[in-house]
């Protein structure tokens, strides 16, 4: 049977396909802009027929009906990295947070620690050889689908066909559900004046010919805006957004000096708007790979002059960075921050940056705090941290004593908090 015949045989409706989900199953959902909302809605509609179904994924977009009140006993969500659509359920105790580096999640599927029964994915239509593209979200999804017992694919002509290690053959798909719909957009926000200042401070410290990783948020795009006029920049990242397009078009990003995958942008997924989806479609300048590759610190470190730029909720005076929780509430997850901090630190000429505004809540709270708020978890440890940047400057902490770190961090805190931070440090004999 050729693949065209297989395709016709596997075609069905979402409602019929999700009947393969049984009570007690673990269901994986394709995350980010690739979230297959049509399949998710069909699964949730079966709630009264299902018990104890675990739904797992990293950050998804759209409606997560399986975490709504009343779904207890039917669905339970396991979050590898939480977003706004599941955060409340996690902190209300109706869903579970799991702390893990993004680059290590796939090993849980491969080793059978978290076996996947059903994978809900969204892909492009097949090419002439029967291969469908994971589009702008290879991330951990390709490995989840490769190890799943059942794969339900929402085949969407709106999904870009991208290049790299990013395809699934029709023979590996159990059910095909054709459904055309625009991808869910996740704009990263317009940088404000503070973000732009932070972006300029970072940009001043890096050399032409560097390879860049940018995390989620407005600061990475602000940094990109500060690169106008620079030369021979490259990209090796877990994700990118609309902000790279002007720099590619102007030639600032050309990947010519990369020591790994020269000439190519390397990423695992995109979070952005239709503009970036169109940019990625059939573009050989970009290669998508799974996170187990893009986020492997040993792979990352092979890029010389590797620059990682990630954000955080804050830092204490000894250098402990918190980005995934605040107090006893979980906010997001580890993501790829530590993967890239460690990879950039081991790169020849590499520099890992963690950047955030100096204050929160309209200037009433310092993000550089005397100590970790009770209940808050450490994301990036004291031993991992290198550069910390706020709008007031950059502090280099690696290889510094606690006394030296305290002085560096107070120097980039908002001025109205200098006395408070200095007093606390003095009382604890840190300075």
N, C-alpha and C positions, 0 to 999 in steps of 0.2 A: 504493500500500500504506500503510495507516495504521500508527501506531506500535505498536498492539497486535499486529498481524500480524507486524511486524518483530521484536517482542520474542519471540514464539513461535519464529520462524525462527532467532533468534540464541541461543536457549537451548541449553546443552550442559553437559557435565561439565568439571570442572577438568582432568582428565587429557587430554581431547580438546582443550580450549582451548590448553593450553600446548604442544601439538604445533606450534603456529605459531611457537614460538621455535626459531630455527636457530643453528647454530654461527656464531660471529663476531658475533652480535647484541649490542646494548646494551639491557638490560632495566632499566626503572625500577620501583621498588617504593614504593607509598604508605606514608609513614612514620608514626611515633608510634602513637597508640592505634588508628589506622586500618589498621595493617599487615594485609594480606589473607593471613593465615597459611595458609589452605586452598590458595590459589593458589601461594604460595611453596613449600609442601611438595610440591605436584604438579610444580613446575618442578625442584626438587632431585631428585625421584625419577627424572628423565630424565637424570641426570648422565652415564651411560655412552653416551648417544646424542649428547652435546653436547661441543663443544670451543670454548674461548676465548670464552665468553659473559661479557660484562661486566655486572655488577649494580651499579646506582648508586642512592643514596638519601641522605637525611639520617637522623637518629636513628630507628631502628625499635625496635619492641618484639617480644618473642617469640623464637623460635628462628631463627637465621640459618644454616641448614644449608649454604649455599653457601660459607661461609668455613671449614668444618671441615677438619682435616688430611685429605688424600686427595682434596680437591676441586681441587687444582692441575691446571691444564690443561683442566679442565672449566669452572670459574667463576673469575672474578677480580673482587673487589669494589672499587669506587671510592667512597670515603666523602666526602661533603660535610660531615658532622658525625657523629662516631662515638659510639656508645654501648657499654655493657658487652658486648653480644652480638657485637661485631666488633673491639673494642679490641685483644685479644690477637693476633688474626690480622694486624692492621695492624703491630703492633710485632714480630711474628715474620717480617714480610716476605711474608706470603701474601695481603695485601690492600693497597690504596693509599689514602693520605690525600691529600685535596685541600684547599688553603686558599683560601677564598673567602667574601666576605660573603654572608649569607643572602639579602639583597635583590637580589643580582646573579646568582644561579644560573640563574634562568629565562631570562636573556638568552643563556646558552650553548645552551639548547634552541632558542630563537627564531632565533638567528643561524646555527644549524647547526654550531656549534663542537662540541657534544656531541649529535648527533642521536639521538633515541630510536626504536628499532625496535619495542619492545613495552613497554607500560605496564600494570602489574598494579595495579589500584585496587580500593577497596572503597566502595560507595555505598549509598544508601537505595533502596528500591523506587521506581519511577516514579510521578509524580503523574498527574492526568487529562490532562495535556498531553504526557506522555512525557519529562518532565525528571526526572533523578535527582540527588540532592544528594550532594556530597562529604562531607557531615556535619561532624564536628568536626576535619577536616583538609583545608582547602583548600590551605594552605601553598604549595609549589611544584608540587603534583600537578596542579592544573587545567591549568597551562601544559604540563607534561610530557605529559598526555593529549591536549591540543589539537595538539601537534606530533608525536605518535607515529604510526607507520605502522599499528600494531595496538594496540587497547585491549581488554584483558580485564578485565571488571568482575565482582567478587564482589558480588552484590546481596544485601544483608543487612537484613532487617526490623528488626534491632536497631540499625541505624545511624540516628541522629537526622536529621531533615530540618531544616536550618537556613536562615537567611535571609542575604541579601547576594549577592555575586558568587560563586556557589558551586554552579552547576548544570552538568550535562552532559546533552545530549539523547540519547535512545536511538539516534538515527541516527548518532551519532559513536562508538558502541560497536561493536566487532567481534564479541565473544563475551560472552554473559551466563551467568554461573555462579551459580545460586541456592544460597546457603549461609547458614543462620541460625546465628549464634553470638554470645555476648556480646563486646563490644569488649574489646581488651586494655587493662587498667588500668595507669596509671603514677602512683601516688600520689607526691606530692612530699615526704612525710616530715613528721613533727611537729616544729615548731621547738623547739630546746633553749633553755636559759637565755641562752646567748651570742647565739644568733640573735635572741631576743626583745629583748635589750638593744640590739643593732645596729638592729633594726627601730624601736625607740623613738627612737634618736638621729636616724635619718633622718626619721621622722614629725615630730619637733619642728622641723625646718627647712623644711617645706613648708607652703604656704598652702591654706586651703579654696579650692575651685574649680579645683584643679590637675587635669591629665590625666596618667594614670599608665601606665608600661610596667614590667612585671615579668619578669625572666628566670626561668631554671630554678633550683629548689632551695628550701631551707627558709627562707632569709632573706627572699625576697619575701613569703611567707605570713606570716612574723613581722612584717614591715612592715605588711601589711594588718590584722593583729590590733591593731596600735597605732593604727589610724585610727578606732576606735570613738568615736563622739561628734563626728566631724568632719562637714563639710557639702559637698555639691555636687561630689563627686569624679567624675572621668570616667576612661574607659579607652580608650587607643589603644595596642595592644601586638601583639607577634607571637604570644604565647601567654598563656593564663591557666589557673588551676587552681581547685580546690574553694574556695580561700580567699576568692574574691570573693563567694560566695553570701550569707554572713551580712551583708555590707556592702550588697549590693543589697536584701536583704529589710528591712534597717533604714533604708534611704534614704540612707546615707552616699554610696554610688555611685548617682548618678542622671543623670550626663552632661549636666546642664542648663547648665553653664557652658562646655562645649566649644565651641571656635571652628571645628572641623571635625567634621562628622557629629554635631551636637548631639542629645542624647537617645539616642545609640546607643553601646553597647560595640562597638569595632572590633578585630578580631583575625584571625589567619590560622589558628590551630589551638588545641586545648586538650590538655593533658596532665593526666590526673587519674583519677577513679573514676567509677563509674556515676552518682554523685550529680551530677557536672557534665554528664555526657551527657544526663541527664534534664532538667537546667536549660536546656540549649541547644535541646532539641527544640521546633521550631515557636515559638520565642521571638523576637518582632519587636524586642525590646530589644537584640538582638545581631546584628551584621552580620559575616560572615566574608568576607575578601578574600584574594587571593593575596599572597605575601610581596613580590613586586615592587612592590606598592602599600603595604602596611602598613609595610614596612621601607625605603621610599625616604626618605632624610633630608630631602629637599625637601618631601615630604608630611608627615612627622613634625613638622617645624618650623612647620607651619601651625597646630598646636595651641598656643595660648598657655599658659604655665605648664606646659610639658611636662616631666615628671619621669621619668627613666629610672633603673632600679635593676637592676644586674647584679652577678654575683659573679665571682670570679677565684681562681686558685690562689695568687697572690701579686703582689708589686710590688718593684722595686728602689728604692734610695734616691734615684734621679734621677727616678722616676715612670714607669718602663716597666712596664706591666701584662702579666702572663702568665696566660692562662686556658685555652689549648688544648693546651699541651704542658708537660712538666716534664723537663728534661734532654733526652736524645735520644729519649724516649718520647712518642708522641702520645697525648693524652687525650681530646679532644672535637673542637672546631672553632671557627671564628670565630663562627658563629651570627649573631645580630643585635646583639651587644654594640656594635660600632663604628657600625653603622647608627643605633642609638638614642642613643649618646653624641653623635654629630655632629648628629643631628636635634634633640635636647634642647638642645644648646649653642647652636643657631641660633634656638631658639624664644624669643619674647618672654617673659621671666620664667622661662625653662626652667632646669633643674638636672640634670645627669647625675651619678649616684652609682655608684661601684663599691665593693662591700662584701664583707667576708670576715672570718672569725675571725682574731685576731692570731697564733695559733699553730696548728701541726699536730702530729700524732703525740704526742698527750697532753701538749702544752706543751713538747716538746723541740726544736721547730723554729720559728723565727720566719718568718711569711709576709711580713713586711717584711724583705727580705734586703739585704745590702750590695751585691750585684751579681746579675745574672741567672745562674742556674745554667748551666754550660756546656751548649750544645746547645739551650737553651730559646728558643722564639720569642716575639717581642713580639706581643701581641694588640692592645692599645690603646696608642698611642704617647705619648711624653712631651708632645707638643703637643696631644693630644686629651684628656688626663686633666683632670678638674676636681675633684670631691669623692671622697675615699677615706675609708671608714668602717670601723672595727673596734669591738669592744666597749669600747675605751678612748677613743673619741672620733672626731671628724671633722676631716680635714685638707683644706684647700682649696689646690690646687696650681697652678691655671691662672694664668698671668701671674707666677709666682714664679721666682726664680733657683734654681740648684741648691742654693746655701747655704740659702735659705729653705725649699726643699722638704725637704731633709735634716732640718732642725729640726722641720718640721711632721710628717713621717713618724715620726721617732723619738718624738715626743710621743704618737703613737697606737699605738706598738708595745707589746708585752708588757713590763712593767718589767724582767724578768730579762734582757732583751736590750739594754737601753739602753746599757750600758757598751760592749758589743761593737760595736754599731752606731756609737756616738760615736767609738770608737777608730779604726775603719775609715775613717770620714769624715774624721777629722783627719789620718790618714796620707796620704790622697789630696788633702789641701788643699781639701776641699769645705766645711769649717767652720773 
